[in-house]
């Protein structure tokens, strides 16, 4: 089953969200990309921690595979790994910190307890952001799920200090805001390939 692409965006990401929606339509993905009013949350980590409760609510509403893409993402090539995959949970890991990168995150209903634990942690510890809370939730429940680490081209963030290497030469999903200089180079290669 093809996953439903889900995301939220704040006012400053509205233009990026339009690009994400257009790319979902281009590749035949249904999507639920919704505006979120998070102005009362002043710091960035607390805002991104809202991914945990948002993903849980989306899974409870839809009870089908979900593909979370950050609002500033764009699908450049069809992400074939998500066409009825043999895993319940998938995302990229930061090479040095070991934390999950949650800009691209695939999850099936079988991993609902993971989403519940992550949502609870995000609400209890918003200052830790989503990635640290997701990683801790997975560490506590990982034996229950078939997990796949995604190739870097599914969500490379080369501008992060713990990731000095350029992404895979083929960018499948681009994260425009976080992608840094490498994103521009590899987006061109993916689009012209």
TORPA-4810 file (N, C-alpha, C, O; in nm, 3 decimals):
<nodes>
NODE_1_0.085_-0.118_0.000_0.000_0.000_0.000_0.089_0.124_0.000_0.185_0.133_0.076_X
NODE_2_0.055_0.218_-0.085_0.129_0.344_-0.092_0.102_0.426_0.034_-0.013_0.439_0.076_X
NODE_3_0.208_0.480_0.094_0.185_0.557_0.216_0.119_0.692_0.188_0.130_0.747_0.079_X
NODE_4_0.051_0.742_0.288_-0.004_0.877_0.287_0.107_0.970_0.335_0.164_0.949_0.442_X
NODE_5_0.138_1.072_0.256_0.239_1.170_0.299_0.171_1.268_0.394_0.067_1.325_0.363_X
NODE_6_0.232_1.287_0.511_0.178_1.378_0.611_0.284_1.479_0.653_0.404_1.448_0.653_X
NODE_7_0.239_1.598_0.687_0.328_1.702_0.737_0.245_1.816_0.790_0.124_1.824_0.766_X
NODE_8_0.310_1.906_0.863_0.248_2.033_0.898_0.347_2.143_0.866_0.467_2.118_0.850_X
NODE_9_0.296_2.263_0.858_0.383_2.377_0.832_0.332_2.499_0.905_0.213_2.512_0.934_X
NODE_10_0.425_2.589_0.934_0.391_2.718_0.994_0.394_2.822_0.882_0.437_2.793_0.770_X
NODE_11_0.350_2.943_0.912_0.338_3.048_0.810_0.465_3.064_0.727_0.459_3.078_0.605_X
NODE_12_0.580_3.063_0.793_0.704_3.088_0.720_0.743_2.974_0.626_0.835_2.991_0.545_X
NODE_13_0.676_2.860_0.635_0.705_2.746_0.548_0.595_2.721_0.445_0.597_2.619_0.377_X
NODE_14_0.500_2.812_0.431_0.385_2.790_0.341_0.429_2.768_0.197_0.376_2.680_0.129_X
NODE_15_0.525_2.845_0.149_0.570_2.829_0.010_0.638_2.693_-0.009_0.616_2.627_-0.111_X
NODE_16_0.719_2.653_0.088_0.781_2.521_0.081_0.675_2.411_0.081_0.685_2.315_0.005_X
NODE_17_0.572_2.427_0.164_0.466_2.326_0.172_0.394_2.312_0.038_0.355_2.201_0.001_X
NODE_18_0.377_2.421_-0.035_0.316_2.414_-0.169_0.402_2.330_-0.263_0.349_2.254_-0.344_X
NODE_19_0.533_2.344_-0.251_0.624_2.263_-0.333_0.614_2.116_-0.295_0.614_2.030_-0.382_X
NODE_20_0.605_2.088_-0.166_0.590_1.950_-0.120_0.462_1.889_-0.176_0.463_1.778_-0.228_X
NODE_21_0.352_1.960_-0.164_0.223_1.909_-0.213_0.230_1.883_-0.363_0.183_1.780_-0.410_X
NODE_22_0.289_1.975_-0.438_0.301_1.958_-0.583_0.385_1.835_-0.617_0.353_1.761_-0.710_X
NODE_23_0.492_1.812_-0.541_0.575_1.694_-0.568_0.502_1.565_-0.532_0.521_1.463_-0.599_X
NODE_24_0.420_1.567_-0.428_0.338_1.448_-0.395_0.243_1.418_-0.511_0.231_1.303_-0.552_X
NODE_25_0.178_1.521_-0.561_0.085_1.502_-0.673_0.158_1.450_-0.797_0.106_1.364_-0.867_X
NODE_26_0.277_1.502_-0.823_0.355_1.461_-0.940_0.386_1.312_-0.936_0.389_1.246_-1.040_X
NODE_27_0.409_1.257_-0.815_0.444_1.116_-0.803_0.327_1.028_-0.757_0.347_0.910_-0.725_X
NODE_28_0.208_1.083_-0.754_0.088_1.004_-0.724_0.067_0.969_-0.579_0.002_0.869_-0.548_X
NODE_29_0.121_1.049_-0.487_0.101_1.024_-0.345_-0.015_1.110_-0.294_-0.020_1.230_-0.320_X
NODE_30_-0.107_1.048_-0.220_-0.204_1.126_-0.145_-0.128_1.196_-0.034_-0.030_1.144_0.018_X
NODE_31_-0.174_1.315_0.002_-0.103_1.384_0.109_-0.199_1.462_0.198_-0.308_1.503_0.156_X
NODE_32_-0.155_1.481_0.320_-0.224_1.563_0.419_-0.118_1.655_0.477_-0.050_1.622_0.575_X
NODE_33_-0.104_1.771_0.416_-0.005_1.870_0.457_-0.085_1.991_0.504_-0.146_2.062_0.424_X
NODE_34_-0.084_2.013_0.634_-0.175_2.110_0.695_-0.101_2.222_0.767_0.009_2.203_0.820_X
NODE_35_-0.163_2.339_0.768_-0.109_2.453_0.842_-0.125_2.427_0.992_-0.225_2.371_1.037_X
NODE_36_-0.025_2.469_1.068_-0.029_2.455_1.213_0.008_2.588_1.276_0.107_2.651_1.238_X
NODE_37_-0.070_2.630_1.371_-0.042_2.755_1.442_0.038_2.720_1.568_-0.017_2.676_1.668_X
NODE_38_0.167_2.740_1.560_0.257_2.707_1.671_0.324_2.831_1.728_0.432_2.822_1.788_X
NODE_39_0.262_2.946_1.709_0.322_3.072_1.754_0.346_3.076_1.904_0.439_3.143_1.950_X
NODE_40_0.264_3.005_1.982_0.283_3.009_2.127_0.409_2.933_2.168_0.458_2.950_2.280_X
NODE_41_0.463_2.850_2.079_0.588_2.779_2.107_0.702_2.863_2.052_0.721_2.871_1.930_X
NODE_42_0.776_2.924_2.139_0.875_3.022_2.095_1.004_2.961_2.041_1.068_3.020_1.954_X
NODE_43_1.042_2.844_2.090_1.170_2.791_2.044_1.149_2.680_1.940_1.049_2.609_1.941_X
NODE_44_1.248_2.667_1.853_1.242_2.574_1.740_1.227_2.429_1.787_1.146_2.356_1.729_X
NODE_45_1.299_2.386_1.888_1.291_2.247_1.935_1.149_2.210_1.980_1.101_2.100_1.951_X
NODE_46_1.084_2.301_2.049_0.946_2.274_2.093_0.852_2.264_1.973_0.757_2.186_1.974_X
NODE_47_0.879_2.344_1.871_0.795_2.336_1.750_0.813_2.202_1.679_0.716_2.136_1.642_X
NODE_48_0.938_2.162_1.660_0.959_2.035_1.589_0.917_1.916_1.675_0.887_1.809_1.621_X
NODE_49_0.914_1.932_1.807_0.865_1.823_1.893_0.717_1.795_1.868_0.667_1.690_1.908_X
NODE_50_0.648_1.886_1.802_0.507_1.863_1.769_0.489_1.754_1.665_0.377_1.705_1.645_X
NODE_51_0.597_1.714_1.598_0.589_1.602_1.503_0.539_1.475_1.572_0.460_1.400_1.515_X
NODE_52_0.584_1.452_1.695_0.545_1.330_1.766_0.394_1.318_1.781_0.336_1.220_1.734_X
NODE_53_0.329_1.414_1.846_0.183_1.407_1.860_0.111_1.415_1.724_0.006_1.352_1.706_X
NODE_54_0.166_1.490_1.630_0.104_1.505_1.498_0.102_1.370_1.425_0.000_1.332_1.367_X
NODE_55_0.216_1.299_1.426_0.222_1.168_1.361_0.128_1.068_1.427_0.061_0.991_1.359_X
NODE_56_0.123_1.068_1.559_0.033_0.978_1.630_-0.111_1.005_1.591_-0.186_0.911_1.562_X
NODE_57_-0.152_1.130_1.589_-0.290_1.165_1.552_-0.320_1.125_1.408_-0.429_1.077_1.378_X
NODE_58_-0.223_1.144_1.318_-0.243_1.104_1.178_-0.260_0.954_1.166_-0.346_0.907_1.091_X
NODE_59_-0.180_0.877_1.240_-0.194_0.730_1.235_-0.329_0.688_1.292_-0.392_0.597_1.238_X
NODE_60_-0.373_0.751_1.399_-0.504_0.717_1.457_-0.618_0.751_1.361_-0.717_0.679_1.355_X
NODE_61_-0.604_0.860_1.286_-0.708_0.900_1.189_-0.711_0.807_1.068_-0.819_0.772_1.019_X
NODE_62_-0.596_0.767_1.020_-0.589_0.700_0.890_-0.562_0.550_0.895_-0.602_0.478_0.804_X
NODE_63_-0.495_0.502_0.999_-0.465_0.359_1.015_-0.411_0.299_0.884_-0.462_0.199_0.834_X
NODE_64_-0.307_0.362_0.831_-0.241_0.313_0.710_-0.095_0.359_0.715_-0.061_0.443_0.798_X
NODE_65_-0.010_0.307_0.629_0.128_0.354_0.629_0.137_0.504_0.605_0.066_0.560_0.522_X
NODE_66_0.226_0.568_0.681_0.247_0.712_0.670_0.391_0.740_0.629_0.483_0.668_0.668_X
NODE_67_0.407_0.844_0.551_0.539_0.894_0.517_0.543_1.040_0.559_0.486_1.126_0.493_X
NODE_68_0.611_1.066_0.672_0.628_1.204_0.716_0.740_1.265_0.633_0.848_1.209_0.622_X
NODE_69_0.711_1.380_0.574_0.814_1.460_0.508_0.805_1.601_0.566_0.696_1.659_0.573_X
NODE_70_0.918_1.656_0.608_0.917_1.794_0.656_0.857_1.883_0.549_0.868_1.854_0.430_X
NODE_71_0.794_1.990_0.590_0.723_2.078_0.498_0.816_2.139_0.393_0.770_2.177_0.285_X
NODE_72_0.945_2.148_0.422_1.038_2.203_0.324_1.104_2.095_0.239_1.210_2.117_0.179_X
NODE_73_1.042_1.979_0.234_1.091_1.869_0.151_1.027_1.873_0.013_0.924_1.937_-0.009_X
NODE_74_1.092_1.804_-0.078_1.038_1.788_-0.213_1.079_1.651_-0.263_1.196_1.613_-0.252_X
NODE_75_0.985_1.577_-0.319_1.016_1.447_-0.379_1.070_1.475_-0.518_1.003_1.535_-0.602_X
NODE_76_1.194_1.430_-0.543_1.258_1.453_-0.672_1.251_1.332_-0.764_1.238_1.345_-0.886_X
NODE_77_1.259_1.214_-0.705_1.247_1.087_-0.776_1.155_0.998_-0.694_1.147_1.012_-0.572_X
NODE_78_1.084_0.906_-0.760_0.992_0.820_-0.686_1.068_0.740_-0.580_1.162_0.669_-0.613_X
NODE_79_1.028_0.752_-0.453_1.095_0.676_-0.345_1.043_0.532_-0.340_0.957_0.499_-0.258_X
NODE_80_1.096_0.448_-0.428_1.049_0.311_-0.445_1.057_0.226_-0.318_0.983_0.128_-0.306_X
NODE_81_1.144_0.261_-0.225_1.154_0.182_-0.101_1.023_0.177_-0.024_1.003_0.088_0.058_X
NODE_82_0.932_0.272_-0.050_0.808_0.279_0.027_0.691_0.209_-0.043_0.578_0.217_0.005_X
NODE_83_0.717_0.142_-0.154_0.612_0.068_-0.223_0.598_-0.070_-0.160_0.669_-0.163_-0.198_X
NODE_84_0.508_-0.083_-0.064_0.483_-0.208_0.008_0.611_-0.271_0.063_0.644_-0.384_0.028_X
NODE_85_0.683_-0.200_0.148_0.812_-0.249_0.197_0.797_-0.356_0.305_0.691_-0.371_0.366_X
NODE_86_0.906_-0.430_0.329_0.905_-0.535_0.432_0.942_-0.482_0.571_0.983_-0.561_0.656_X
NODE_87_0.930_-0.353_0.595_0.965_-0.297_0.725_0.850_-0.213_0.778_0.762_-0.170_0.703_X
NODE_88_0.851_-0.192_0.912_0.745_-0.116_0.980_0.786_0.028_1.006_0.700_0.115_1.024_X
NODE_89_0.915_0.053_1.010_0.966_0.184_1.047_1.096_0.208_0.971_1.180_0.119_0.960_X
NODE_90_1.112_0.330_0.919_1.236_0.361_0.848_1.264_0.511_0.854_1.173_0.592_0.842_X
NODE_91_1.391_0.545_0.872_1.437_0.683_0.861_1.589_0.680_0.853_1.651_0.574_0.861_X
NODE_92_1.649_0.796_0.837_1.794_0.810_0.832_1.848_0.833_0.973_1.775_0.877_1.062_X
NODE_93_1.976_0.802_0.991_2.044_0.831_1.117_2.158_0.929_1.092_2.225_0.922_0.989_X
NODE_94_2.179_1.018_1.186_2.296_1.106_1.180_2.419_1.021_1.211_2.420_0.950_1.312_X
NODE_95_2.523_1.026_1.128_2.635_0.934_1.146_2.711_0.948_1.277_2.756_0.847_1.332_X
NODE_96_2.727_1.067_1.329_2.807_1.083_1.451_2.723_1.074_1.578_2.764_1.009_1.675_X
NODE_97_2.607_1.138_1.580_2.526_1.138_1.703_2.447_1.010_1.719_2.416_0.970_1.832_X
NODE_98_2.412_0.944_1.609_2.329_0.824_1.616_2.180_0.854_1.627_2.099_0.761_1.626_X
NODE_99_2.142_0.981_1.639_2.000_1.016_1.646_1.934_0.996_1.510_1.998_1.011_1.406_X
NODE_100_1.806_0.963_1.515_1.731_0.957_1.390_1.712_1.097_1.336_1.695_1.192_1.412_X
NODE_101_1.714_1.109_1.207_1.676_1.233_1.139_1.532_1.214_1.096_1.500_1.119_1.026_X
NODE_102_1.449_1.303_1.137_1.306_1.281_1.113_1.247_1.365_1.002_1.126_1.385_0.998_X
NODE_103_1.329_1.415_0.911_1.276_1.488_0.796_1.203_1.397_0.700_1.110_1.441_0.632_X
NODE_104_1.245_1.272_0.693_1.178_1.168_0.615_1.161_1.049_0.709_1.260_0.997_0.761_X
NODE_105_1.038_1.008_0.730_1.009_0.903_0.828_0.893_0.818_0.777_0.785_0.870_0.751_X
NODE_106_0.916_0.688_0.762_0.812_0.595_0.718_0.769_0.513_0.839_0.852_0.466_0.916_X
NODE_107_0.637_0.496_0.855_0.588_0.416_0.967_0.457_0.347_0.928_0.370_0.407_0.865_X
NODE_108_0.446_0.222_0.966_0.323_0.143_0.945_0.242_0.136_1.074_0.295_0.163_1.182_X
NODE_109_0.113_0.100_1.064_0.031_0.088_1.184_0.088_-0.009_1.289_0.063_0.008_1.408_X
NODE_110_0.165_-0.108_1.246_0.224_-0.203_1.342_0.315_-0.132_1.442_0.340_-0.184_1.551_X
NODE_111_0.365_-0.015_1.405_0.455_0.060_1.493_0.382_0.168_1.573_0.444_0.263_1.621_X
NODE_112_0.251_0.154_1.589_0.173_0.251_1.667_0.230_0.271_1.808_0.237_0.385_1.853_X
NODE_113_0.271_0.164_1.881_0.329_0.187_2.014_0.454_0.277_2.011_0.479_0.351_2.106_X
NODE_114_0.531_0.269_1.905_0.647_0.358_1.890_0.600_0.502_1.880_0.656_0.591_1.945_X
NODE_115_0.498_0.527_1.799_0.444_0.663_1.785_0.385_0.713_1.916_0.400_0.830_1.951_X
NODE_116_0.318_0.624_1.989_0.261_0.663_2.119_0.371_0.704_2.217_0.361_0.807_2.283_X
NODE_117_0.476_0.624_2.224_0.586_0.655_2.316_0.657_0.783_2.275_0.693_0.865_2.359_X
NODE_118_0.677_0.800_2.145_0.743_0.921_2.095_0.657_1.044_2.125_0.709_1.146_2.171_X
NODE_119_0.527_1.037_2.100_0.438_1.150_2.126_0.440_1.187_2.275_0.446_1.305_2.310_X
NODE_120_0.437_1.086_2.362_0.443_1.112_2.505_0.574_1.183_2.542_0.573_1.282_2.616_X
NODE_121_0.686_1.133_2.489_0.816_1.195_2.519_0.821_1.338_2.466_0.873_1.427_2.533_X
NODE_122_0.767_1.361_2.346_0.770_1.495_2.288_0.687_1.593_2.371_0.725_1.710_2.386_X
NODE_123_0.576_1.546_2.425_0.494_1.634_2.509_0.559_1.656_2.645_0.550_1.764_2.702_X
NODE_124_0.625_1.552_2.697_0.689_1.560_2.827_0.824_1.633_2.822_0.861_1.701_2.918_X
NODE_125_0.896_1.620_2.711_1.030_1.677_2.698_1.044_1.752_2.564_1.130_1.716_2.483_X
NODE_126_0.963_1.854_2.540_0.970_1.924_2.411_1.106_1.989_2.386_1.144_2.008_2.271_X
NODE_127_1.178_2.023_2.491_1.308_2.085_2.474_1.409_1.992_2.407_1.512_2.038_2.357_X
NODE_128_1.380_1.861_2.405_1.468_1.764_2.339_1.441_1.754_2.189_1.517_1.689_2.117_X
NODE_129_1.334_1.818_2.142_1.301_1.810_2.000_1.248_1.673_1.961_1.237_1.585_2.046_X
NODE_130_1.216_1.657_1.835_1.158_1.531_1.789_1.262_1.422_1.770_1.237_1.307_1.807_X
NODE_131_1.376_1.453_1.713_1.473_1.349_1.678_1.527_1.276_1.800_1.536_1.153_1.799_X
NODE_132_1.562_1.349_1.904_1.612_1.285_2.026_1.500_1.201_2.092_1.526_1.091_2.140_X
NODE_133_1.379_1.254_2.094_1.267_1.179_2.155_1.231_1.056_2.072_1.201_0.951_2.129_X
NODE_134_1.233_1.069_1.941_1.205_0.953_1.854_1.311_0.845_1.875_1.278_0.727_1.885_X
NODE_135_1.436_0.884_1.880_1.544_0.787_1.900_1.529_0.716_2.034_1.546_0.594_2.042_X
NODE_136_1.498_0.790_2.140_1.479_0.729_2.272_1.359_0.634_2.272_1.365_0.527_2.332_X
NODE_137_1.250_0.673_2.206_1.131_0.587_2.198_1.164_0.459_2.122_1.124_0.350_2.163_X
NODE_138_1.237_0.472_2.013_1.275_0.354_1.935_1.368_0.264_2.015_1.353_0.141_2.013_X
NODE_139_1.465_0.323_2.086_1.557_0.243_2.168_1.480_0.159_2.270_1.520_0.046_2.301_X
NODE_140_1.371_0.213_2.321_1.292_0.142_2.423_1.201_0.036_2.363_1.156_-0.054_2.435_X
NODE_141_1.172_0.044_2.233_1.073_-0.047_2.175_1.120_-0.117_2.048_1.040_-0.186_1.984_X
NODE_142_1.245_-0.103_2.009_1.292_-0.142_1.877_1.276_-0.290_1.843_1.264_-0.324_1.726_X
NODE_143_1.275_-0.376_1.939_1.266_-0.519_1.908_1.131_-0.560_1.852_1.116_-0.670_1.800_X
NODE_144_1.035_-0.473_1.862_0.900_-0.505_1.814_0.882_-0.477_1.664_0.784_-0.523_1.605_X
NODE_145_0.973_-0.404_1.603_0.949_-0.354_1.468_1.059_-0.395_1.373_1.177_-0.403_1.409_X
NODE_146_1.018_-0.422_1.250_1.115_-0.441_1.143_1.156_-0.300_1.098_1.074_-0.221_1.053_X
NODE_147_1.285_-0.273_1.112_1.336_-0.137_1.091_1.432_-0.135_0.974_1.507_-0.230_0.951_X
NODE_148_1.430_-0.026_0.901_1.523_-0.005_0.789_1.584_0.134_0.803_1.513_0.233_0.821_X
NODE_149_1.715_0.140_0.794_1.781_0.270_0.786_1.779_0.313_0.640_1.824_0.239_0.553_X
NODE_150_1.727_0.432_0.615_1.714_0.480_0.478_1.848_0.528_0.423_1.932_0.579_0.497_X
NODE_151_1.868_0.511_0.293_1.987_0.569_0.230_1.986_0.720_0.247_1.880_0.781_0.259_X
NODE_152_2.103_0.780_0.247_2.115_0.923_0.273_2.039_1.010_0.173_1.996_1.120_0.208_X
NODE_153_2.022_0.965_0.053_1.951_1.042_-0.048_1.803_1.061_-0.020_1.736_1.138_-0.088_X
NODE_154_1.753_0.990_0.081_1.613_1.005_0.120_1.592_1.120_0.218_1.479_1.165_0.237_X
NODE_155_1.699_1.168_0.280_1.690_1.285_0.369_1.828_1.324_0.418_1.855_1.319_0.538_X
NODE_156_1.914_1.363_0.329_2.048_1.405_0.370_2.042_1.548_0.422_1.972_1.633_0.366_X
NODE_157_2.115_1.575_0.528_2.123_1.710_0.584_2.271_1.742_0.601_2.322_1.742_0.713_X
NODE_158_2.341_1.769_0.490_2.485_1.787_0.498_2.530_1.912_0.571_2.648_1.923_0.605_X
NODE_159_2.440_2.006_0.597_2.482_2.126_0.669_2.500_2.103_0.818_2.549_2.190_0.889_X
NODE_160_2.460_1.985_0.866_2.477_1.956_1.009_2.624_1.926_1.039_2.692_1.864_0.958_X
NODE_161_2.672_1.970_1.152_2.813_1.956_1.187_2.859_1.812_1.197_2.975_1.783_1.170_X
NODE_162_2.771_1.720_1.235_2.814_1.581_1.252_2.809_1.503_1.121_2.825_1.381_1.122_X
NODE_163_2.788_1.571_1.008_2.773_1.503_0.881_2.860_1.571_0.775_2.808_1.639_0.687_X
NODE_164_2.992_1.553_0.781_3.079_1.625_0.689_3.080_1.570_0.547_3.133_1.635_0.457_X
NODE_165_3.022_1.452_0.524_3.026_1.392_0.392_2.908_1.440_0.306_2.800_1.465_0.359_X
NODE_166_2.929_1.453_0.175_2.817_1.488_0.088_2.718_1.372_0.081_2.755_1.258_0.109_X
NODE_167_2.594_1.400_0.045_2.493_1.295_0.037_2.518_1.201_-0.080_2.607_1.225_-0.163_X
NODE_168_2.439_1.095_-0.088_2.444_1.005_-0.202_2.430_1.086_-0.330_2.365_1.190_-0.329_X
NODE_169_2.489_1.042_-0.440_2.481_1.120_-0.563_2.340_1.133_-0.619_2.315_1.222_-0.701_X
NODE_170_2.247_1.048_-0.578_2.110_1.061_-0.625_2.023_1.104_-0.508_2.008_1.032_-0.409_X
NODE_171_1.966_1.222_-0.520_1.878_1.274_-0.417_1.736_1.232_-0.452_1.684_1.270_-0.556_X
NODE_172_1.673_1.154_-0.365_1.536_1.108_-0.386_1.439_1.211_-0.328_1.343_1.252_-0.393_X
NODE_173_1.467_1.252_-0.203_1.386_1.351_-0.133_1.480_1.461_-0.084_1.575_1.434_-0.011_X
NODE_174_1.452_1.582_-0.124_1.536_1.695_-0.087_1.472_1.771_0.029_1.350_1.791_0.032_X
NODE_175_1.554_1.813_0.123_1.508_1.899_0.230_1.570_2.035_0.205_1.687_2.057_0.237_X
NODE_176_1.494_2.127_0.148_1.548_2.253_0.100_1.607_2.342_0.210_1.713_2.401_0.191_X
NODE_177_1.541_2.352_0.322_1.587_2.442_0.427_1.713_2.388_0.494_1.804_2.465_0.525_X
NODE_178_1.720_2.259_0.515_1.831_2.200_0.589_1.941_2.147_0.498_2.047_2.109_0.548_X
NODE_179_1.919_2.143_0.369_2.009_2.074_0.278_2.143_2.140_0.256_2.236_2.072_0.211_X
NODE_180_2.159_2.267_0.284_2.287_2.332_0.265_2.332_2.331_0.120_2.251_2.312_0.029_X
NODE_181_2.460_2.351_0.098_2.515_2.361_-0.036_2.506_2.234_-0.118_2.484_2.240_-0.239_X
NODE_182_2.522_2.118_-0.056_2.517_1.994_-0.131_2.381_1.970_-0.195_2.372_1.911_-0.302_X
NODE_183_2.275_2.015_-0.129_2.141_1.990_-0.181_2.126_2.045_-0.322_2.071_1.977_-0.409_X
NODE_184_2.174_2.164_-0.347_2.162_2.225_-0.478_2.233_2.141_-0.583_2.178_2.115_-0.690_X
NODE_185_2.355_2.099_-0.554_2.432_2.021_-0.649_2.362_1.888_-0.682_2.347_1.854_-0.799_X
NODE_186_2.321_1.815_-0.580_2.266_1.683_-0.603_2.122_1.688_-0.651_2.078_1.594_-0.716_X
NODE_187_2.048_1.793_-0.622_1.914_1.807_-0.680_1.928_1.814_-0.832_1.852_1.750_-0.904_X
NODE_188_2.024_1.891_-0.880_2.044_1.903_-1.023_2.072_1.767_-1.084_2.014_1.732_-1.187_X
NODE_189_2.161_1.688_-1.022_2.193_1.555_-1.074_2.070_1.467_-1.077_2.048_1.395_-1.175_X
NODE_190_1.987_1.470_-0.972_1.869_1.385_-0.966_1.767_1.427_-1.073_1.706_1.341_-1.137_X
NODE_191_1.749_1.555_-1.091_1.648_1.602_-1.186_1.691_1.572_-1.329_1.607_1.542_-1.413_X
NODE_192_1.820_1.580_-1.358_1.867_1.558_-1.494_1.902_1.413_-1.521_1.927_1.378_-1.636_X
NODE_193_1.905_1.328_-1.420_1.942_1.187_-1.439_1.834_1.110_-1.511_1.849_0.990_-1.535_X
</nodes>
